[in-house]
């Protein structure tokens, strides 16, 4: 039996042009929101850094705030990467196909998670 990842990829379009356009719009909108939030968080982090703490409790609170902003920033960078990869797959004509199995990802899954690159079977922890 051929391993899933060695099976030939499907070349038939999985999505209609309308579905693809709507999903592209969703991805671009999500990317814009993340970039906008990043700029707000960066300004907030700089403000926290410039503030002077008057006591240890305030200093600890500022440190927690700063760490939260940086953790969120890392998560956002990962999401941005997934979005950019999804947009690239759209341009290449492979969007909507599982990167592991080559099988179509259900439209319902793409509508909920437009940057997803694996079908449910390949995404599951047991695969």
N, C-alpha and C positions, 0 to 999 in steps of 0.2 A: 504494500500500500504506500502511495506517495505521501510524504509529510505535507501537512497543510501549507506551509510556507513555500513549498516547491511546486505547487499546483499553478498552472498558467492563469494569468490575470484575465478577467473578463474585459472585453473592449467595447461592449455594447453600452451606450449611455444609460445610466441608472436613473437619472433625473431629467425631467422636462426642462427646457430653457427657462420657463417661468419659475419652477421650483429652485433651480440653480440660482437665478437672479435674486429671488427672495432670500435664500440662504446666504448669498454673497453680501447682500445688504445688511443682514443680521450680523455677520462677522465683522464687517467694516464698522458698523455702529458700536459693537462691543469693543473693538479696538480703540475707537475714538473715546469711549467712556473711560477705558483703562488709562489711556494717555492723559486725559484731562484729570483724572483722580491722582495720577502720579505727580503731575505738576502741583496740585493742591497739597499732597502729602509732602512733597519736597519743600515747599514753602513752610509748612507746619513744622517739619523737622528742623529747618534752619532757624525758625523762631524759637523752638525749644532749646536749641543749642545756644542761642544768643541770650536767652533769659538767664537771669541770675537766681539761683535758689537761695531762699532765706534760711531754710533749716533742712535737716536730714530727710524728714518726711516728704517735703516738697521735692527734694533732689531725687529721692527714690521714685516718686510719682512721675517726674519728668523722664527718668531713665526708662521706666516701663512704657511710657507713651512713645518714646523714641524707638525702643525695640519693637513695639507693635507696628509702627510705621515702616520700619525696615523689613520686618517679616512679611508684611502685606506687599511691599514692593517686590520682594523675591517671588511671591506667589503670582503677582501680576506679570512679572517678566516671563514666567513659565507659560501663563495663559496667552500672552502676546505671541510667544514662539509658536504655540499650537495654532493660533489664529493665522499667523503668517504662513505656516506650513499648509493649512487647509486652503488658503487663498491660492497658494502655489499649485496645489493639486487641482484646484478648479481650472487654473490656466493650462495645466498639462492634460486635462481631461480625465484624470483618475480620481477626482473627488467622489466620495460616496462608495468607494470600494475599500474593503478591509485591507490594511497594509500587510497583514499576515496571511490571510487565506485567499485574498483576491475576490472574495464574494461580496455582493452588494450589501451595504449597510441599510437597514430599513429607513425609509424616509421619516417615519415617526421619530426614530432615534436621532436622526440628523437635525430635525426641527427642534428637538429639545437640547441637544448638544451639538451645535453645528461644527465645532472644531474636532469632533471625535474622529479617530482614525482606525478604530477596531470595531468589529462586530461584537455582539454580546458573547458569542461562543469564545472568541479569542481574548476578550476582555476579562472573562471570568477567572478567578484566582486558581482554578484547577487546571486551566489550559497551559 
